[in-house]
Amino acid sequence: MTRILGQNEAWAILEAGKLGRLGCIDNTEPYVVPINYLVDDGQIYVHSLPGRKIQAMRENHRACLQADQIRDDLHWSSAIAFGDFEEIIDESTRKQVMRLLRERFPQLTPVESLATLDAELQPVIVFRLRVDRVTGVAEE
Amino acid sequence: MTRILGQNEAWAILEAGKLGRLGCIDNTEPYVVPINYLVDDGQIYVHSLPGRKIQAMRENHRACLQADQIRDDLHWSSAIAFGDFEEIIDESTRKQVMRLLRERFPQLTPVESLATLDAELQPVIVFRLRVDRVTGVAEE
């Protein structure tokens, strides 16, 4: 049976996940990429090298992050957070977010770890999804 | 190192996968859902119950299907197929596609399996993504 999840259940899926799929609109086309993310205080944080998704979200801020827990075709849950892309430029906020990301993703490549020491050194983009809505569904 | 994949490599990822994330545009918002799919002759086929994604794609045909093979943060590949949503209405095509789907997904729920016997019985939607472009990237 398919069941609509409550807000808390949907957030729990998002918070438990580390790998999600970011959806954005590139010109007139939907675009989806796998990304590592973390949830902190109701916002979603991501670091990324520059590229198509960043360009797309700079043009059109609306984005979503989908995460799921899939056991098999008949037992899975999926949550999606909708919000606005916001690049984190402020140096101290940026360092703080990179620290959180490094804690959650100790495997960050040396280049990315280096960027946590000197955020100016590398062109790593840090952004948040300012979440204004979450939904979820489960098949169980 | 991140590497752009060739067409054949990107198709190989899509063909090997069974679970992907479908991206579409719902009104002005990106929307992403996990779905089972199959690739046949350069097209992507999906069955689905009616719902938000179907409504969205009936309004705006542009969609994408993202699939990936992820070992860890430093070893993964992802491919994305872009195309137009096309609902399969024709009864014989629909039955043929449902047969392919049932072969690939023997776990289809009884309701869905039943629909393969009598496609009129249930409101299962069958659609293809008419793929016109694939791209892919690998971290290795």
Chai-1 contact restraints between the chains, C-beta under 6 A:
chainA,res_idxA,chainB,res_idxB,connection_type,confidence,min_distance_angstrom,max_distance_angstrom,comment,restraint_id
A,R21,B,R21,contact,1.0,0.0,6.0,A-B,restraint_1
A,R21,B,V32,contact,1.0,0.0,6.0,A-B,restraint_2
A,G23,B,G23,contact,1.0,0.0,6.0,A-B,restraint_3
A,G23,B,P30,contact,1.0,0.0,6.0,A-B,restraint_4
A,G23,B,V32,contact,1.0,0.0,6.0,A-B,restraint_5
A,C24,B,P30,contact,1.0,0.0,6.0,A-B,restraint_6
A,I25,B,I25,contact,1.0,0.0,6.0,A-B,restraint_7
A,I25,B,P30,contact,1.0,0.0,6.0,A-B,restraint_8
A,E29,B,R62,contact,1.0,0.0,6.0,A-B,restraint_9
A,P30,B,G23,contact,1.0,0.0,6.0,A-B,restraint_10
A,P30,B,C24,contact,1.0,0.0,6.0,A-B,restraint_11
A,P30,B,I25,contact,1.0,0.0,6.0,A-B,restraint_12
A,P30,B,P30,contact,1.0,0.0,6.0,A-B,restraint_13
A,P30,B,C64,contact,1.0,0.0,6.0,A-B,restraint_14
A,V32,B,R21,contact,1.0,0.0,6.0,A-B,restraint_15
A,V32,B,G23,contact,1.0,0.0,6.0,A-B,restraint_16
A,V32,B,V32,contact,1.0,0.0,6.0,A-B,restraint_17
A,V32,B,C64,contact,1.0,0.0,6.0,A-B,restraint_18
A,V32,B,Q66,contact,1.0,0.0,6.0,A-B,restraint_19
A,P34,B,D68,contact,1.0,0.0,6.0,A-B,restraint_20
A,P34,B,S78,contact,1.0,0.0,6.0,A-B,restraint_21
A,R62,B,E29,contact,1.0,0.0,6.0,A-B,restraint_22
A,C64,B,P30,contact,1.0,0.0,6.0,A-B,restraint_23
A,C64,B,V32,contact,1.0,0.0,6.0,A-B,restraint_24
A,Q66,B,V32,contact,1.0,0.0,6.0,A-B,restraint_25
A,D68,B,P34,contact,1.0,0.0,6.0,A-B,restraint_26
A,D73,B,Q107,contact,1.0,0.0,6.0,A-B,restraint_27
A,S78,B,P34,contact,1.0,0.0,6.0,A-B,restraint_28
A,Q107,B,D73,contact,1.0,0.0,6.0,A-B,restraint_29
